[in-house]
Amino acid sequence: MKPEELKPLLLSLLSNWEDEVVEFKRDGKGFSTGEIGEYFSALANEANLRCLPRAWLIFGVDNKTHKVIGTDYDASADALNRSGGIKYQITQSADPGVCFSDVHVLDLPEGRVIMFEIPAAPKGIPNVFYEAGIAHTLGRAVIPLARSTSDIPFDLRHHRHLIYLPNEQGIDQMKVELRARITTLLENGGNAARRST
């Protein structure tokens, strides 16, 4: 992405408010690499779900007012993208080595903004199933979402999951079914996730 495209893109994202593929954060200094990785994973999966090429995590914007307030997170675009920087760290912790497409820095009169460009997760990304395994180990309920049962590893297919169509109607239907499953989980203290489908 060219530097001259970034400011108009930021203004467009600000005017559309926050949604499932755009997350604004005031500063980012308090975020660990693991927390940024969790946002990366969630936003990448959501972009995949919505058949979009990318998602955005943006530091230096108030997430309630959408005003640019600036951030002191890390140093420069070079520091963020270099070996050992946040881009490298996320690549090392994600499987199979997926990472931000780029980390952009905008120096605006209102303050510095960092835009993490996150590619959509590939279909059937193994990192998601690794995280699901950890969640099951910790006793947390998990409801895998997939476009077809064949996208779910054979040894996880017996767990509750939702199959959706990657179009507007399919996503709307998936939201209804997901709400119902979450309600059931909450009513049963999370035990519903352990029953087979």
C-alpha positions as a printed NumPy array, in Angstrom:
array([[  0.   ,   0.   ,   0.   ],
       [  1.397,   3.377,  -1.008],
       [  1.941,   6.032,   1.696],
       [ -0.372,   8.502,  -0.082],
       [ -3.196,   5.934,   0.15 ],
       [ -2.989,   5.605,   3.925],
       [ -4.548,   8.897,   5.069],
       [ -7.648,   8.566,   2.819],
       [ -7.956,   4.945,   3.941],
       [ -7.781,   5.955,   7.618],
       [-10.418,   8.652,   7.071],
       [-12.663,   6.091,   5.377],
       [-12.221,   3.599,   8.228],
       [-12.941,   6.342,  10.787],
       [-16.13 ,   7.408,   9.01 ],
       [-17.439,   3.832,   8.844],
       [-16.89 ,   3.327,  12.573],
       [-15.589,   0.168,  14.147],
       [-16.82 ,  -3.218,  12.955],
       [-15.706,  -6.837,  12.923],
       [-12.719,  -6.154,  10.644],
       [-11.556,  -2.807,  12.084],
       [-10.445,  -2.334,  15.689],
       [ -9.386,   1.074,  17.05 ],
       [ -7.259,   1.379,  20.197],
       [ -6.213,   4.544,  22.035],
       [ -2.548,   3.778,  22.589],
       [ -1.387,   0.184,  22.448],
       [  1.504,   0.631,  24.912],
       [ -0.185,  -1.691,  27.408],
       [ -0.677,  -4.478,  24.862],
       [  1.583,  -7.497,  25.04 ],
       [  2.657,  -9.322,  21.89 ],
       [  0.237, -12.097,  22.899],
       [ -2.695,  -9.677,  23.126],
       [ -1.847,  -8.183,  19.734],
       [ -1.621, -11.751,  18.428],
       [ -5.135, -12.466,  19.754],
       [ -6.481,  -9.401,  17.925],
       [ -4.558, -10.492,  14.828],
       [ -6.109, -13.955,  14.939],
       [ -9.666, -12.714,  15.559],
       [ -9.513,  -9.996,  12.886],
       [ -7.883, -12.33 ,  10.321],
       [-10.591, -14.923,  10.924],
       [-13.343, -12.314,  10.638],
       [-11.916, -11.036,   7.333],
       [-11.91 , -14.624,   6.055],
       [-15.482, -15.133,   7.248],
       [-16.6  , -11.993,   5.393],
       [-14.577, -12.872,   2.266],
       [-12.54 ,  -9.664,   2.636],
       [ -8.831,  -9.451,   1.78 ],
       [ -7.779,  -7.743,   5.023],
       [ -8.656,  -6.353,   8.441],
       [ -7.133,  -3.505,  10.478],
       [ -5.887,  -2.983,  14.03 ],
       [ -5.257,   0.735,  14.518],
       [ -3.436,   2.366,  17.451],
       [ -3.724,   6.095,  18.167],
       [ -7.504,   6.461,  17.695],
       [-10.034,   6.738,  20.511],
       [-12.339,   3.746,  20.007],
       [-15.394,   5.631,  21.327],
       [-15.113,   9.019,  19.597],
       [-12.981,   7.912,  16.625],
       [-10.774,  10.956,  17.073],
       [ -7.094,  10.647,  16.286],
       [ -5.24 ,  11.115,  19.592],
       [ -1.844,   9.655,  18.724],
       [  0.203,   6.799,  20.187],
       [  3.704,   6.334,  21.556],
       [  3.65 ,   2.611,  20.747],
       [  7.131,   1.44 ,  19.665],
       [  9.355,   3.632,  17.546],
       [  9.093,   3.793,  13.774],
       [  7.732,   1.834,  10.841],
       [ 11.208,   0.342,  10.384],
       [ 11.351,  -0.727,  14.041],
       [  7.886,  -2.269,  13.831],
       [  8.643,  -4.175,  10.618],
       [ 12.303,  -5.158,  11.245],
       [ 13.59 ,  -8.495,  12.467],
       [ 12.765,  -8.62 ,  16.157],
       [  9.924,  -6.067,  15.815],
       [  6.226,  -6.783,  16.409],
       [  5.713,  -8.091,  12.866],
       [  8.513, -10.615,  13.367],
       [  7.284, -11.581,  16.852],
       [  3.749, -12.31 ,  15.627],
       [  5.157, -14.339,  12.723],
       [  7.159, -16.449,  15.165],
       [  4.162, -17.162,  17.412],
       [  1.584, -17.808,  14.683],
       [  1.31 , -21.088,  12.854],
       [  1.948, -21.5  ,   9.908],
       [  3.955, -18.275,  10.054],
       [  1.203, -15.876,   9.031],
       [  1.701, -12.225,   9.864],
       [  0.667,  -8.655,   9.236],
       [  0.822,  -7.702,   5.576],
       [  2.461,  -4.52 ,   6.766],
       [  2.644,  -2.13 ,   9.682],
       [  2.056,   1.458,   8.55 ],
       [  2.865,   4.594,  10.531],
       [  1.063,   7.858,   9.828],
       [  2.385,  11.067,  11.39 ],
       [ -0.623,  13.369,  11.468],
       [ -0.988,  16.807,  13.097],
       [ -3.287,  15.207,  15.722],
       [ -0.732,  12.501,  16.529],
       [  0.958,   9.363,  15.33 ],
       [ -1.246,   6.486,  14.114],
       [ -0.102,   2.897,  13.623],
       [ -2.118,   0.791,  11.195],
       [ -1.585,  -2.982,  11.35 ],
       [ -2.695,  -4.418,   8.004],
       [ -3.907,  -7.957,   8.685],
       [ -4.484, -10.412,   5.815],
       [ -7.569, -12.621,   5.894],
       [ -6.846, -15.997,   7.45 ],
       [ -6.397, -18.77 ,   4.911],
       [ -9.138, -21.387,   4.734],
       [ -8.657, -23.973,   7.472],
       [ -5.749, -22.151,   9.132],
       [ -4.067, -24.579,  11.583],
       [ -3.428, -21.843,  14.178],
       [ -7.163, -21.653,  14.847],
       [ -7.319, -25.36 ,  15.644],
       [ -4.235, -25.101,  17.868],
       [ -5.972, -22.335,  19.839],
       [ -9.159, -24.431,  20.004],
       [ -7.137, -27.271,  21.51 ],
       [ -5.77 , -24.978,  24.194],
       [ -9.284, -23.69 ,  24.943],
       [-10.587, -27.261,  25.323],
       [ -7.659, -28.11 ,  27.601],
       [ -8.555, -25.132,  29.803],
       [-12.217, -26.199,  29.872],
       [-13.424, -23.277,  27.787],
       [-16.304, -23.797,  25.383],
       [-15.469, -23.586,  21.675],
       [-17.841, -23.533,  18.715],
       [-15.832, -23.914,  15.488],
       [-17.178, -22.063,  12.442],
       [-16.445, -23.506,   9.014],
       [-17.675, -23.331,   5.438],
       [-17.956, -27.115,   5.278],
       [-17.47 , -30.053,   7.633],
       [-14.438, -31.115,   5.584],
       [-12.687, -27.891,   6.733],
       [-12.705, -29.227,  10.31 ],
       [-10.038, -31.819,  11.178],
       [-11.591, -35.292,  11.502],
       [-10.712, -35.53 ,  15.195],
       [-12.658, -32.337,  16.01 ],
       [-15.786, -33.005,  13.928],
       [-17.617, -34.628,  16.843],
       [-17.583, -31.296,  18.728],
       [-20.355, -28.755,  18.221],
       [-19.668, -26.627,  15.167],
       [-21.523, -24.336,  12.802],
       [-21.382, -24.582,   9.044],
       [-22.103, -21.325,   7.195],
       [-22.36 , -20.089,   3.636],
       [-19.905, -17.249,   2.864],
       [-22.559, -14.803,   1.715],
       [-24.708, -12.193,   3.477],
       [-27.645, -14.54 ,   4.057],
       [-25.353, -17.343,   5.273],
       [-23.545, -15.033,   7.701],
       [-26.859, -13.668,   9.016],
       [-28.117, -17.236,   9.59 ],
       [-24.836, -18.177,  11.274],
       [-25.208, -15.208,  13.673],
       [-28.686, -16.414,  14.687],
       [-27.452, -19.967,  15.281],
       [-24.342, -18.763,  17.099],
       [-26.415, -16.573,  19.458],
       [-28.626, -19.572,  20.256],
       [-25.607, -21.809,  20.944],
       [-23.942, -19.183,  23.138],
       [-27.175, -18.72 ,  25.097],
       [-27.349, -22.495,  25.635],
       [-23.712, -22.554,  26.747],
       [-24.279, -19.764,  29.261],
       [-27.413, -21.423,  30.621],
       [-25.585, -24.751,  31.05 ],
       [-22.346, -23.371,  32.482],
       [-20.382, -24.192,  29.334],
       [-21.125, -27.926,  29.445],
       [-23.073, -27.862,  26.181],
       [-19.816, -27.494,  24.236],
       [-18.715, -30.962,  25.33 ],
       [-21.711, -32.795,  23.833],
       [-21.378, -34.057,  20.292],
       [-23.442, -32.648,  17.422]])
